[in-house]
Amino acid sequence: MGKVFYALLVGLVGAGIVHLAVILSLPVLATNTVWLQVVRAVPEFAFLRIDDKPQLVKSAVPDPHFAIAACRFEIDDQPVHFFADGRHAMWTLSVFNDRGEIVFGINDRIAAGRRLDVAVATPKELVELRKEVPDILSRSVIAETSARRGFAVLRVFVPDRSWRELADKYLENARCRRLEPPE
């Protein structure tokens, strides 16, 4: 009976070690994460349409009722600023970290004047921003994130075909840029 108990104990400990090793190695072995897809397909600090290119970001599911663009960014010493102007039915902006986790989201219903005008900054940069807010950010929503790199997805609702051209123009005018340091 002791040998059976000993064999079970050794088996459980061995299975636990193997299980733990597999779980800890998954991030290293994962070669097709959302972040890597975005890095390969989306330029830094520029919105790129992805709704008509599902092969670029394989996890993006095409939806005929949305025009979609993505922008990759890296926050060094300055916040990243997202903005756009123009007619639209509705827009949403989701900001993700490099693990594909959402860190901030906003839509036109809660944005001032229904305009896309959002700055994303790290806590350190936010402290500096609060000392003296640049004129360009005077009406912006300012969001804080600990993520130093990530990507944003801008979706514009297209209720019917008559809105397609407006949605396309809105995405063409959308900007994703590093905020320049004050002079």
N, C-alpha and C positions, 0 to 999 in steps of 0.2 A: 504494500500500500504506500509506503514511503517513497519507493522509486517512481510510482505513478504520479504522486503529488509533486515530486522534484521535477519530473519531465514536463508536467503541466506548467509549473512555475518558470522553468527555463524557456519553454515555448512562448508563454505570454510576454516575458521580458524581451525575448528576441523579436517577437511581432511588434511590440511597442517601439523598439529601436528602429526597425525597418520603417514602420509607419511614420515616426518622427523624421527620419531621414528623407522620406519621400515628400512630406509636407514642407520641410525646410528647403528642399532643392527645387520646388516648383517655380518660384520666382526666377531662379537662374536658368531653368530649362525652358521657361515660356519664351518663345521667340516671336510670337505673333500677337503681342499685346496691343491694345488700342493705341497706346502712346507710340509704339514703334510704327504702327500703320500711319499715324498722323505725321511722325517725323519723316517718313519716306515720301509722303504724298503732299503735305501742306507746307508752303514756304513760311519762313518766320516773318512776323509783322506784316502780313498781307492776307486779306480774305481770299479764299479760293472756293469757287463753287464746287460742292461735292454731291449735290442732288442729281446732277446729270452724269456723274462719274462714280457709280457705286463700286467700281473695281479699285478705286484709289483707297477708300477706307471701307474695308469689307464688312465692318460691323454696322455701317450706316445703312439703314433700311430705307429705300426710296419711298417717298410719300408724294403722290401727285398734288396734294393740297398744300405743300410747302416748298418754297425755294430755300435752299440751305447752303450756307457757306461756313468754312472753318478757318481759323487763324491760329497759328502756333506762336508762342511767345516765351521769352525768358526774361524774368525781372532781375536785372543786375542792380543798378543803383537808382533807377528811375521806374516809376509805375508804368503800367501799360494802359493805354487809353483807347477805348472803343467808342466810335461815334458814327452816326449816319443821320441823314435828313431826307425828307421827301414823303410822298404819299404812300400809304400802306394800309392794308386791312388790319394787320396785327403783326407784331414781332415778338420774339423771345430770344434772350441771350443766356446761354449757360456756359459757365467757366469751369473747366476741369483741371485737376492737377495731373502730373505725369503718371499717376497710377490709374487714371480714368475715373476718379471720384469727383463728383460735383462739389465745388467749393463756393459757388455763388450763382444765383439765377435771378433774372429780372425780366419783366415784360413791359409792353407799352402801356398797360393799364395802370401801372404803379410808377412809371417814370414821369418826371416833370415835363409837361407839354407833349407827352407821348413820344418824345425824342430819345433816340439811343445816344446816351452820353454818360459813359461809365469809365471810371478809373479803378484799376485793381493794383493794390500795393501791399508790400510786406509790412509787418508791424513797425519795423525801423523806419521805412520810408514814409509810413503814415504819420509818425511823430514829426518828421521833417516837413511833410505837407501841411500839417496843422499849424506849424509856426507861421507859414506864409503861403496861402493857397494861391497858385498861379491864376491869372485871369481866365485862362483857357478852361480851368476846372471850377470856376465860380458857380456854375449851375449843374455840375456833374454829380452823379451818385458815386461815392467813393467807397469801395469795398476792400476789406482786409483779408489777406490770405497768407498762410505761412509757406505756401508753395512758391518756389522760385521759378519753376517752369511749368508750362501747361498749354492748354489750348481752349479756344472759345468756339462755340457753335452758335451761329446766328440763323434763326429760322424766321421766314416771312410767310405768313398765311396767304394762300391764293384760293379764295372762295370759288372762283370760276375763271374761265379762260380770259375774260375781260380784264382781270387783275394781273395776269401773268407779266405783261410788259412793265407795269408799275413795280411789281416785286423784283423783276430783273434789274431795273434801274436803281432800286433801293439797295440791292446787294452790290451793284457796281460802285455806288457812292459810299458804301460802308468802309470805314477805316479802322485799322488796328495798328497802333504805332507806339513806340517807346516815347514816353514824355521826355522832352528835352530839358536838361537842367537849366535853372534860371541863370541869367547872365548878370 
